């Protein structure tokens, strides 16, 4: 298994959208998660998806705004983020468990006007 590689972060205004991607070889049979680390705070779980992609769960803070998906043929996990808020500012990681285990280097998301 190779460490996941996240991409797609950037600077966006409140109310905007971003789509994150995570390339993760060797994890097609694993639950995968997105976690994030806001500035000065610890890791927090955002969302998880089942191996086949048929089941997804979300933190209450992002429910209804974020959508997790995956394409195992492309070894990629996605996080579509809509209606972004300043409190969504964080480094976002793709991980193999909800505590952030096996995560990659992360991608910075900054929500600011």
Secondary structure as GFF3:
##gff-version 3
##sequence-region A 1 113
A	DSSP	beta_strand	5	7	.	.	.	ID=ss1
A	DSSP	beta_strand	10	12	.	.	.	ID=ss2
A	DSSP	beta_strand	18	23	.	.	.	ID=ss3
A	DSSP	beta_strand	32	37	.	.	.	ID=ss4
A	DSSP	beta_strand	43	49	.	.	.	ID=ss5
A	DSSP	beta_strand	56	58	.	.	.	ID=ss6
A	DSSP	beta_strand	66	71	.	.	.	ID=ss7
A	DSSP	beta_strand	76	81	.	.	.	ID=ss8
A	DSSP	three_ten_helix	86	88	.	.	.	ID=ss9
A	DSSP	beta_strand	90	95	.	.	.	ID=ss10
A	DSSP	beta_strand	107	111	.	.	.	ID=ss11
###
